[in-house]
Amino acid sequence: MLVDRLWPRGLSKQQVAADLWLREVAPSDALRHWFGHQPERFAAFSERYRSELGAHEDLLRLLDDLCRRGRLTLLYNAGDAEHNNACVLRQVLIERGAAAA
């Protein structure tokens, strides 16, 4: 499942191979631009993104359900594997008890 607001530039649907694009669960444009993938802003980004996710309980329940049905792979388009929205979303799902660590 692709969890970015924007489709990865230059990649076709076949190259991404995502079964689902849930762009509504991605950080807002304003938050994404503020963060700018600056690692020193990641802690604040995580808090703000978690707050945004709180307004999307319906989407979180959908993700909980998908996790319970089987493996859920979160796809993202960021060069930093440790400081991105998919890492935060994964942790939220683990805390909700739906995803395996």
N, C-alpha and C positions, 0 to 999 in steps of 0.2 A: 504494500500500500504506500503510495506516494503521499508524504505529509508536508509538502512545501506549497506555499501559496502560488508560486510561479512554476510553470513547466520547465524542466531543465533545458536550457538553450542548446539548440543544435541536435537534440536527440528526438528520434521518432518514438511513437508509442511501442513499436516492436523492440526498440533498443532498451527502453525503460522496463518493459515487461511487467507493468504494475496491473494488478487485477482491479484496483480501486484507486482513485485520486480523491482524497478527502481534504481539499484545500481549505475548507472552513475550520479545520482543526489546527491549521498553521498559525503562527504569530501574525498579528495585524501588520499591515504595511508600515505603520508608524513605528511599531516596536522593532520590526525587522530592520528598518533603516537606521534607527537609533543604535541598535546593537552593532551592526556593521561587521559582524564576525570578529570583534575585538575581544580576545580572551579575558582581558582585565574587566570587561563589562558582563561576563557570563553569569556571575552570581546575581547581579541585579536583573539581568535579562531573565534568568530562571524564575525569579520571584514574580516579575511582571507577566511572564508568559503563563505561569501557573494561575495567576489572577484572571487572565483572559480565558483560560481553559475552564475556569469555574462558571463562566457564563454559557458554556456549551455542554451542560450535563447530558443532554440527549446524545451528543456525539461521543462523549466518554462512555455512556452506557452501550452504544453500538460497538465501540472498541473493546469494552469489557467482554461483550458477547463473542466477538470475533476471536479474542484471545482464548476464551473457554472452548471454542470449537476446534482449535488447533494452533499451529505456529502462525504468528503474525510477524511479518518482516516490514519494518518501517524504512522506507526509502527516502533519502534526502539528497539535496544537491548542495553540499558544502565541502570545502576542502579540509576542514578540521573535524576529525572524527570524534573529538572529545567535547567540543564547544558548539553545539547546534541544537535546534529545536527537537530533533528526534531523540536525543539523549534525555532531554527534560521530559518529553512525552512518555518515553519508555519507563522512566522512574515513577511518573505519576501512575501509570498502569500497574506497575509492580506494587506500589503503595495501596492501590485500590484492591489488590488481591486477585486481579484477573490474569496478569502476565507472570510468567516464570522468570526468574532472574537469569 
